[in-house]
Amino acid sequence: MITLSIVSFLERLLGSIGEMPFRFADVVTHDPISAVLVGIGALVMTLTLGTGAYLTLGAVVDFVTPS
């Protein structure tokens, strides 16, 4: 019973990934402020993920290289 609910949850989660660009497009085209807020949110997420990836890569390189 639990396995079935986990599978259905994953199916809904993966299925909703395809719907998200259309939902974001509806929000962005609603008014200019929404477009600015979505753009700023995307910029903040990109900078955050990029910084995290850079720091992780630096830690891995530091761990692998001999002293």
C-alpha positions as CSV (number, residue, x, y, z in Angstrom):
1,M,0.0,0.0,0.0
2,I,2.8,2.4,0.9
3,T,4.8,1.4,-2.2
4,L,1.8,2.2,-4.4
5,S,1.5,5.7,-2.9
6,I,5.2,6.4,-3.3
7,V,5.0,5.3,-6.9
8,S,2.0,7.5,-7.6
9,F,3.7,10.4,-5.9
10,L,6.8,10.0,-8.0
11,E,4.7,9.8,-11.2
12,R,2.8,13.0,-10.3
13,L,6.1,14.7,-9.4
14,L,7.8,13.8,-12.6
15,G,4.6,14.5,-14.7
16,S,4.4,18.0,-13.2
17,I,7.9,18.9,-14.3
18,G,6.6,19.1,-17.9
19,E,3.8,21.3,-16.8
20,M,5.9,23.9,-15.0
21,P,7.2,25.9,-17.9
22,F,3.6,26.6,-19.0
23,R,2.6,27.6,-15.5
24,F,5.6,29.9,-15.2
25,A,4.8,31.4,-18.6
26,D,1.2,32.2,-17.4
27,V,2.6,33.9,-14.3
28,V,5.3,35.8,-16.2
29,T,2.9,37.2,-18.8
30,H,0.3,38.3,-16.2
31,D,2.0,41.6,-15.5
32,P,5.4,43.2,-15.6
33,I,6.1,43.0,-11.8
34,S,5.6,39.2,-12.0
35,A,8.1,39.0,-14.8
36,V,10.6,41.0,-12.8
37,L,10.1,38.9,-9.7
38,V,10.4,35.6,-11.6
39,G,13.6,36.9,-13.3
40,I,15.1,38.0,-9.9
41,G,14.2,34.6,-8.4
42,A,15.9,32.8,-11.3
43,L,19.0,34.9,-10.9
44,V,19.2,34.3,-7.2
45,M,18.7,30.6,-7.7
46,T,21.4,30.5,-10.4
47,L,23.9,32.4,-8.3
48,T,23.2,30.2,-5.2
49,L,23.5,26.9,-7.1
50,G,26.6,28.2,-9.0
51,T,28.3,29.2,-5.7
52,G,27.5,25.9,-4.1
53,A,28.8,24.0,-7.1
54,Y,32.0,26.1,-7.2
55,L,32.6,25.5,-3.5
56,T,31.9,21.8,-3.8
57,L,34.3,21.5,-6.8
58,G,37.0,23.3,-4.8
59,A,36.5,21.0,-1.9
60,V,36.8,17.9,-4.1
61,V,39.9,19.2,-5.9
62,D,41.5,20.1,-2.6
63,F,40.7,16.6,-1.3
64,V,42.0,14.8,-4.4
65,T,45.3,16.8,-4.8
66,P,48.2,15.7,-2.7
67,S,49.6,18.1,-0.2
